[in-house]
Amino acid sequence: MEPIDWDKKYQAGEVFWDRGQPSLPLKQYLERNPIRGKAVVPGCGRGHEVALATQHGLEAIGLDISPTAIAEAQGLYPDLKERFLVGNLFDPPQEMHHRFDIVIEHTCMSGLPPNLRSRYRHGIDLILRPGGLLIGVWFINPARAIGHEGPPYTFSVESLSELFAVGYEIIEDYIPEVAFEGREGRERVRVLKRISP
Ligand SMILES: C[S@@+](CC[C@H](N)C(=O)[O-])C[C@H]1O[C@@H](n2cnc3c(N)ncnc32)[C@H](O)[C@@H]1O
């Protein structure tokens, strides 16, 4: 499977996943659950979820492999400039290891081909502290045009359960009643707590 050149997509403006605003289910979750702590959004893209998390009192940063995405996030949210970092979730810098109370997932996972899912999980394990929360708006079985392989890639609830079957427990799980157009019923809010190192 060809690796995806994410930076090229941002340079070309081919960012069909970006809705110009933060995830509605995440906004609803943070409104209902006043949580605090150090948070990271892997694959943050243009940074909307980082901005949302900081508005809700989290000490949040965004990490993305694409320098263009990070530059665009910094342009959109200049007050949060220092909070956007170029980096690879699969090989996060040492200073990020086990430093975060919260990891926020929004369309990073569904952008990855299935053969990279175990590296995604390993990356989360490296940055989230034991006892920390992985708050995910997981994009389940995204619609794709016929013949279009991805991204986004097919990702089932079963795959999600399997990926985090060991070392995490589910503490919340529901289909949100709010969604961007076209994603209705396809997203799942699942919050996982890391129970082992
Ligand atoms: C489908 S986009 C979603 C972006 C953003 N979360 C949003 O909802 O608009 C996937 C993002 O993950 C980033 N990404 C892919 N692989 C990554 C990796 N290994 N480490 C960090 N970011 C990665 C891409 O550059 C891209 O911005």
The ligand as an ORCA input file, in Angstrom:
! r2SCAN-3c Opt
* xyz 0 1
  C      -7.927     12.816      7.752
  S      -6.827     14.004      8.365
  C      -7.693     14.643      9.776
  C      -7.187     15.974     10.265
  C      -7.965     16.556     11.458
  N      -7.995     15.629     12.568
  C      -9.361     16.945     11.043
  O     -10.336     16.334     11.515
  O      -9.503     17.863     10.225
  C      -5.562     12.987      9.111
  C      -4.434     13.817      9.692
  O      -3.490     12.959     10.312
  C      -2.178     13.414     10.013
  N      -1.277     12.267     10.166
  C      -1.233     11.146      9.410
  N      -0.307     10.295      9.870
  C       0.251     10.890     10.962
  C       1.263     10.516     11.875
  N       1.911      9.342     11.753
  N       1.593     11.350     12.874
  C       0.948     12.558     13.005
  N      -0.010     12.960     12.160
  C      -0.372     12.139     11.157
  C      -2.302     13.965      8.604
  O      -1.281     14.853      8.236
  C      -3.671     14.610      8.653
  O      -3.610     15.952      9.065
*
